Structures are given as structure tokens and as C-alpha cells.
Amino acid sequence: MSMGSDDDLGGRGPSAITNAVAILRCFTVDEPNLGVTEIAARIGVHKSTVSRVLANLEAEDLVERDAATRRFRLGLGIIAVAGPLLARLEVRQVAYPVLTELAERTRETAALMVWDGHGSVSVEQIPSTRLIKHTAALGSRYATTGSASVQVFLAAMSDDEVRALLANGSVTGPRHDDTALGDLLGLLAAVRTDGYAVNYGMTSDDEVGVASAVQDHRGTVVAAVLVSAPRYRTPREAIPALGATCREAADAVSGRLGGRPWRP
């Protein structure tokens, strides 16, 4: 999106992006409709510059102009821009009580992960009450195929999409080894069948992670519920039961979002 001349883009004055953000922030609940002159006075920019930026914002549906008054208001494009964030916040709020119950039930750390296009990011966490536990700071990002939550998100993609993420380096894993890549695709197929992914010491020798997908009303995977535990107290034979418990929690979050329970 082009906004104004080179002078507006930096150097002698505020950039076009700065002007655009300032203009958008002028609109409030109390004053949803504003004219060019009003906006120019509020942000201290010439009316011609405001008109130019508004024209670009209007072209992107971020603002719209009333045909009768010629005044501007925020456009529906704002919702499209904020949509991913709103969905993320909604699933976090919806998941919190489920994560709390999951942590109490398993006595391990329960977390909610979302996909940012290049990795799995922690957005909510209920730490285990045990002295020895596995936790991660909110905002921690994982981008290796060994991660259980990453496997969940990759399993929701096509094989070609997975290959593309590996090829461009967004996700670390097998790229040039056909056998290893085939094993990974087979692993993702098992995740779809089982309803949960397992990281049994694949990213850290002393950690076990089990994750399941959360689906919204459209059947889109929007998050993953993760249980993280020390490996020494999580024997392999306990994984199926832990996976089923994690799957039940993810289904509960899906149900709160209007989504259906997982089906193989």
C-alpha cells in the first residue's frame, strides 16, 4: 500500500505509516465520524497529507466515507486485520478453565499454543504444582518437528505445505533426506489418526510433551493444548492415557468455540 510522497515516508517528517496509525487512532467510540480538517488539527499534519493517507486507507477498506456528510469512519477492513488477534485472545480466554482442570487432573504443566505462521507460540500456561516441573515463558516459540505442538499444527497442513515450511527454514527438520522426510510425514499421519502428538525426549532428554489440536466452528485448527512433564515420571506406557486426557481437554476447548470433537 502506497501512502504519500517520499517526504511523507521519512526524512523531514513523520512517515506515512506513523500518519496512518495516528489517523486511525483519532476515531473513538465517542467520536466515530471525523472530517479531514478535524483529523489534521488533531495530529498536526497538513490537510493534503491527511486526505492522501485517508484515500489509501479507504482503498484498503480500513476507513470508509459517508456519502452524504463526506466524513470518515473506521471500515470493516479493520476487523479483517485484527481477526487473527481476536481469535487468539478468544481461544485463550475460553481455554483457561480447561487448562486449569487439565493441570489439576494430570498434576503436570498445561499450556495453550497457537501457530504464528512459522512456529508454535505459548500464549497461556498453568504450571504444575509439583516441585520439579517443565514450564516455559509465555511467548516462547517452537519451530522444530520434534515439538509435540509443532507436530499438531503440521498435521493440519498438507504434505506440500509441510515441505515448503521445511524448505524455507521456517521449521527445522528433515529437508533433503527423503527417508527422514517420509518418516516425518508418516508421523504426522499418525498424529491425525491418534488425535495427539508426542515429544518423548526429542527436543530435550528430560522432557515429555503431549499435544492435541483445538478446532473452531469451521473445523480449522486454531490452537493446541499441550501437557509438559519430566521424562523420569512419564514412562512410555503412560503416554496413551496422557494423550487421551490431552485430547479430551482439546475437545472441550473446541466445543467452547463451536467446534466438533476430534475424529480420526
C-alpha positions as CSV (number, residue, x, y, z in Angstrom):
1,M,0.0,0.0,0.0
2,S,1.5,3.3,-1.1
3,M,0.9,6.3,1.2
4,G,2.1,9.7,0.0
5,S,5.3,11.1,-1.3
6,D,8.9,10.4,-0.3
7,D,8.7,13.4,2.1
8,D,5.9,11.6,4.0
9,L,7.9,8.4,4.2
10,G,10.6,9.8,6.4
11,G,13.5,12.2,6.5
12,R,11.9,15.6,7.1
13,G,8.7,14.5,8.8
14,P,6.6,11.6,10.2
15,S,6.4,8.5,8.0
16,A,3.3,7.6,6.1
17,I,2.8,4.6,8.5
18,T,3.1,6.9,11.5
19,N,0.5,9.3,9.9
20,A,-1.8,6.4,9.1
21,V,-1.7,5.0,12.7
22,A,-2.3,8.5,14.1
23,I,-5.3,8.9,11.9
24,L,-6.8,5.6,12.8
25,R,-6.4,6.4,16.5
26,C,-8.4,9.5,16.1
27,F,-11.6,7.5,15.7
28,T,-13.2,6.6,19.1
29,V,-16.4,5.3,20.4
30,D,-17.5,8.8,21.4
31,E,-16.4,10.3,18.0
32,P,-16.7,7.6,15.3
33,N,-17.1,10.0,12.4
34,L,-14.5,12.7,11.6
35,G,-13.7,15.1,8.8
36,V,-10.3,15.8,7.2
37,T,-10.0,19.2,8.9
38,E,-10.6,17.7,12.3
39,I,-8.1,14.9,11.9
40,A,-5.5,17.3,10.5
41,A,-5.8,19.5,13.5
42,R,-5.6,16.6,16.0
43,I,-2.5,15.1,14.6
44,G,-0.8,18.3,13.5
45,V,-0.4,17.3,9.8
46,H,-1.5,19.3,6.7
47,K,-4.9,18.5,5.3
48,S,-3.5,17.5,2.0
49,T,-1.4,14.8,3.7
50,V,-4.4,13.6,5.7
51,S,-6.5,13.4,2.6
52,R,-3.8,11.4,0.8
53,V,-3.4,8.9,3.6
54,L,-7.2,8.6,4.1
55,A,-7.5,7.8,0.4
56,N,-5.1,4.9,0.8
57,L,-6.8,3.7,3.9
58,E,-10.1,3.8,2.1
59,A,-8.7,1.8,-0.7
60,E,-7.8,-0.9,1.8
61,D,-11.2,-0.7,3.5
62,L,-9.6,0.4,6.7
63,V,-11.8,3.6,6.7
64,E,-14.9,4.4,4.8
65,R,-16.5,7.7,3.8
66,D,-20.2,8.7,4.4
67,A,-21.6,9.6,1.0
68,A,-23.8,12.3,2.5
69,T,-21.5,14.0,5.0
70,R,-18.2,13.2,3.4
71,R,-16.9,12.3,6.9
72,F,-14.8,9.2,7.6
73,R,-15.3,6.3,10.0
74,L,-13.4,3.1,10.5
75,G,-14.0,0.4,7.9
76,L,-14.7,-3.3,8.1
77,G,-11.1,-3.9,6.9
78,I,-10.0,-3.2,10.5
79,I,-11.8,-6.4,11.6
80,A,-10.0,-8.4,8.9
81,V,-6.7,-7.1,10.1
82,A,-7.5,-7.7,13.8
83,G,-9.2,-11.1,13.2
84,P,-6.2,-13.3,13.9
85,L,-5.5,-11.5,17.1
86,L,-9.2,-11.5,18.2
87,A,-9.3,-15.3,17.6
88,R,-6.2,-15.8,19.5
89,L,-7.5,-13.9,22.5
90,E,-10.8,-15.6,22.4
91,V,-9.3,-19.1,22.4
92,R,-7.0,-18.1,25.2
93,Q,-9.9,-17.0,27.4
94,V,-12.0,-20.0,26.5
95,A,-9.2,-22.4,27.2
96,Y,-8.1,-21.1,30.6
97,P,-10.6,-23.1,32.8
98,V,-10.0,-26.2,30.7
99,L,-6.2,-25.9,31.1
100,T,-6.6,-25.4,34.8
101,E,-8.6,-28.6,35.1
102,L,-6.1,-30.4,32.9
103,A,-3.2,-29.3,35.1
104,E,-5.1,-30.4,38.2
105,R,-6.0,-33.8,36.7
106,T,-2.5,-34.6,35.4
107,R,-0.6,-32.7,38.0
108,E,1.6,-31.5,35.1
109,T,2.0,-28.2,33.3
110,A,-0.8,-27.5,30.8
111,A,-0.3,-24.9,28.1
112,L,-2.1,-23.4,25.1
113,M,-0.2,-23.0,21.9
114,V,-1.0,-21.0,18.7
115,W,0.6,-21.0,15.3
116,D,2.1,-17.8,14.1
117,G,2.9,-18.9,10.6
118,H,6.4,-20.1,11.4
119,G,6.2,-21.8,14.7
120,S,4.2,-22.7,17.8
121,V,3.9,-20.0,20.4
122,S,2.9,-20.3,24.0
123,V,0.0,-17.9,24.9
124,E,-1.3,-19.5,28.2
125,Q,0.1,-21.8,30.8
126,I,-0.9,-23.4,34.1
127,P,2.2,-24.6,35.8
128,S,2.3,-27.9,37.6
129,T,2.1,-27.6,41.4
130,R,4.9,-30.2,41.8
131,L,8.4,-29.1,42.8
132,I,10.0,-30.5,39.6
133,K,8.2,-29.4,36.5
134,H,8.6,-28.2,33.0
135,T,7.4,-24.6,32.2
136,A,8.2,-22.0,29.5
137,A,7.7,-18.3,29.4
138,L,4.6,-17.0,27.7
139,G,5.6,-16.1,24.1
140,S,8.1,-18.9,23.9
141,R,8.3,-20.1,20.3
142,Y,9.0,-23.6,19.0
143,A,9.8,-24.4,15.4
144,T,11.2,-27.9,15.3
145,T,9.4,-31.0,14.1
146,G,10.4,-32.7,17.4
147,S,8.0,-30.4,19.3
148,A,4.6,-32.0,20.0
149,S,2.7,-28.8,19.4
150,V,4.5,-28.1,16.2
151,Q,3.6,-31.7,15.0
152,V,-0.1,-30.9,15.8
153,F,-0.1,-27.8,13.6
154,L,1.9,-29.5,10.8
155,A,-0.5,-32.4,10.9
156,A,-3.3,-30.0,10.0
157,M,-1.4,-29.0,6.8
158,S,-1.0,-30.7,3.5
159,D,2.3,-32.6,2.8
160,D,3.3,-29.9,0.3
161,E,2.8,-27.1,2.9
162,V,5.0,-29.1,5.3
163,R,7.7,-29.5,2.7
164,A,7.5,-25.7,1.9
165,L,8.0,-24.8,5.6
166,L,11.0,-27.1,5.8
167,A,12.4,-25.9,2.6
168,N,12.3,-22.2,3.6
169,G,13.7,-22.9,7.0
170,S,10.6,-21.7,9.0
171,V,10.5,-25.1,10.6
172,T,13.6,-27.1,11.3
173,G,13.6,-30.8,10.4
174,P,14.4,-33.1,7.6
175,R,14.7,-31.3,4.2
176,H,17.0,-33.2,1.9
177,D,16.8,-36.7,3.5
178,D,14.0,-38.4,1.7
179,T,13.8,-41.2,4.2
180,A,13.7,-38.9,7.2
181,L,11.1,-36.7,5.4
182,G,9.0,-39.7,4.7
183,D,9.2,-40.7,8.4
184,L,8.1,-37.2,9.4
185,L,5.1,-37.3,7.1
186,G,4.2,-40.8,8.4
187,L,4.5,-39.4,12.0
188,L,2.1,-36.6,11.1
189,A,-0.4,-39.1,9.6
190,A,-0.2,-40.9,13.0
191,V,-1.0,-37.7,14.8
192,R,-4.1,-37.3,12.7
193,T,-5.1,-40.9,13.5
194,D,-4.3,-40.9,17.2
195,G,-5.6,-37.4,17.9
196,Y,-2.4,-36.4,19.7
197,A,1.3,-35.8,19.1
198,V,4.1,-36.9,21.3
199,N,7.6,-35.5,22.0
200,Y,9.3,-38.2,24.1
201,G,12.7,-36.6,24.7
202,M,13.0,-35.5,21.1
203,T,13.8,-31.8,21.9
204,S,15.1,-32.3,25.4
205,D,16.3,-35.6,27.0
206,D,14.4,-34.9,30.2
207,E,11.1,-33.6,28.9
208,V,8.0,-35.2,27.5
209,G,5.3,-33.3,25.7
210,V,1.8,-34.4,24.5
211,A,-0.3,-32.1,22.4
212,S,-3.8,-32.2,20.7
213,A,-5.5,-29.9,18.2
214,V,-8.2,-27.3,19.0
215,Q,-10.7,-26.7,16.2
216,D,-13.1,-23.8,15.7
217,H,-16.6,-23.9,14.3
218,R,-15.2,-24.1,10.8
219,G,-13.1,-27.1,11.6
220,T,-9.9,-25.1,11.4
221,V,-7.1,-25.9,13.8
222,V,-6.6,-22.7,15.8
223,A,-4.6,-23.9,18.8
224,A,-3.1,-26.8,20.5
225,V,-3.4,-28.0,24.1
226,L,-0.1,-29.2,25.5
227,V,0.9,-31.2,28.6
228,S,4.5,-31.0,29.5
229,A,6.1,-33.3,32.1
230,P,9.5,-34.5,33.3
231,R,10.5,-37.7,31.5
232,Y,11.6,-39.5,34.6
233,R,8.0,-39.7,35.9
234,T,6.3,-40.3,32.5
235,P,7.0,-43.8,31.3
236,R,6.2,-44.7,27.7
237,E,3.3,-46.9,28.8
238,A,1.6,-43.9,30.3
239,I,1.6,-41.9,27.1
240,P,-1.7,-43.3,25.6
241,A,-3.6,-42.4,28.7
242,L,-2.0,-39.0,28.9
243,G,-2.7,-38.5,25.2
244,A,-6.4,-39.4,25.7
245,T,-6.6,-36.9,28.6
246,C,-5.0,-34.2,26.5
247,R,-7.3,-35.0,23.6
248,E,-10.4,-34.7,25.9
249,A,-9.2,-31.2,27.0
250,A,-8.6,-30.1,23.5
251,D,-12.1,-31.3,22.5
252,A,-13.5,-29.3,25.5
253,V,-11.9,-26.1,24.2
254,S,-13.1,-26.9,20.6
255,G,-16.6,-27.3,21.9
256,R,-16.5,-23.9,23.6
257,L,-15.5,-22.4,20.2
258,G,-18.3,-24.2,18.5
259,G,-16.1,-26.8,17.0
260,R,-16.6,-30.6,16.9
261,P,-14.6,-33.1,18.8
262,W,-11.7,-34.7,17.1
263,R,-12.4,-37.5,14.7
264,P,-9.7,-39.8,13.2
